[in-house]
């Protein structure tokens, strides 16, 4: 209904403009704003409609944002440099810092399978309680590193470089 009114008004204004242009000497001059403003509004509304239509027709729209991010980031090669991650871990946790490769890789594989998984907190805390006092901090580091980064390859490389063993933990 609004479109019909808009077309009717547009035709009326267009006819008025043509009448004013065709007359040799006209006492009535039509301001430019009267002609340009409806055209600008129509162009903006049409552009917004096309944008919304293309967004609605795109199949990736109906995936969650986390899955869209993972689908784009999985095409790229390994985004983390192992040496830089190792330097950061040593800087934050000290020279004795280590990563439990198996734990990190387990949570990284879960993070890849489910983009926003819920951690199994009872399992995490039971493993935490069973760890030795020196290993508790590094166990949690391994859990969160695997869950947040989500790269089993990075976990394996860190496990080779800074793997947790009994001699290193001082047990």
Buried (B, 14 or more C-beta within 10 A) or exposed (E): EEEEEBEEEEEEBEEBEEEBEEEEEEEEEBEEEEBEEBEEEEEEEEEEEEEEEEEEEEEEEEEEEEEEEBEEEEEEEEEBEBEEBBEEBBEEBEEBBBBBBBBBBBBBBBBBEEBEEEBEEEEBEEBBEEBEEBBBBBBBBBBBBBBEBBBBEBBBBBBEBBBBEEEBBEE
